[in-house]
Amino acid sequence: MKNTSKDLTEQEFLNEYDITKFDRPSVTVDILILSIINEDTDNYRKLINKNLNILLIKRLEHPFKGKWALPGGFVKLNESLETTAYRELKEETNVSDVYLEQLYTYGNLNRDPRGRIISSAYMSLIDSKKVTPQAGTDAIETRWFKVYSKVINTKKETTQIGVIELKDHEISLVNDDIVLKSIVRVEKKTIGHQEVTTRRIISNDDLAFDHAEIIQYGIERLRSKIEYTSIVFNLMPELFTLSELQMTYEKILGKELLKANFRRKVAKKVIETSQVTGDNIGHRPAKLFKFNPCWNKD
C-alpha cells in the first residue's frame, strides 16, 4: 500500500514532491526611480526651479522594442524579490544603498505578451546628484523625464450596492521634445465598510507593458506618504533650505502650499544648522537645515 502524505515525515514528503505539477509563471521586478532635479535657468535672480523626475529606459529588444519602460528584470531562482530589485537598481543607475520599498504586485493575465509573467513593483527615491544613469544590457539608453500628474475627470455614483467613484489621472512624462502621455482610470467601490480599488489604462503613448499604471500608483503612494512620514527626505541633500524643501513638497503634491502652514507642518522634521547658503548674486543667504531623525520619537 502506497504511503499518503499523511503517513510521511515532512522531509520524506519534500523528497517526493514534484514542483512541476503546478504552473510556474515567470516573475520580474519593475522599479519606479524618482528624483528631484534642478531646472537650469539663465536668470540668476530667479530661484532655481525643481521638478519631480522619473528614470526610464528605452527598450533594446522585443517586446515593446524602442518603447520607454521602467527599469527592471527577471528574478533569478537564487534571489529574493528585494535582492533582484537592488541588483536591477544598481545595473540601471549605478547606485546602491538607497531607499527602496515594495509598491504592489501586478499579475493581470495579458500584462506581458511573452506569457504569464507576474511583476513586483518597487519605488526608489534617490538624490539625482549621486546618480550616474547607465543603460543596461537590454536598454538603448536611459533618460530622466519630468513628471506631471493631474485628475482630468471625476464621476461619483450611488447605486443599490454602494458608491462607485471614478477618477481619470493624466500622466505626462517630458524630456525635451519627447512627451509620453497616459490616462489611468482609478475606480473605487465602497460597499458597506469595504473599499475595493482597481486601476486600468485607458490610453497610453509609447510606455511599455502596464508601466503607466505602476507610475500612477507610485505617484499616488508618494503623495500620501509625504504627509505622515519622512520619505521626502530621501530626495533631499544633507543640507537644504526650507524653500527648497517646500518646493519639493509642491512638485510632488502638484499644488502650491502656504509658507507659514508648511513650516509649521515640517517643524519637527528638520533641525536648523549654523550654516547658510553662499552669497549668490541677487539672493540673500538663507539658513540651512538638516533632517531630524528623531522627529517622531516624542
Secondary structure, DSSP 8 states (H G I E B T S, - for coil): ----GGGS-HHHHHHH--GGGS---EEEEEEEEEEEEEE--S-TTS--EEEEEEEEEEE-SSSSTT-EE--EEE--TT--HHHHHHHHHHHHHS--S-EEEEEEEE--TTS-TTSSEEEEEEEEE--GGG------TTEEEEEEEEEEEEEEEEEEEE-SS-EEEEEEEEEEEEETTEEEEEEEEEEEEEETTEEEEEEEEEEESSB-TTHHHHHHHHHHHHHHHTTTSSGGGGGS-SSB-HHHHHHHHHHHHTS---HHHHHHHHGGGEEEEEEE----TTS---EEEEE-TTTT--
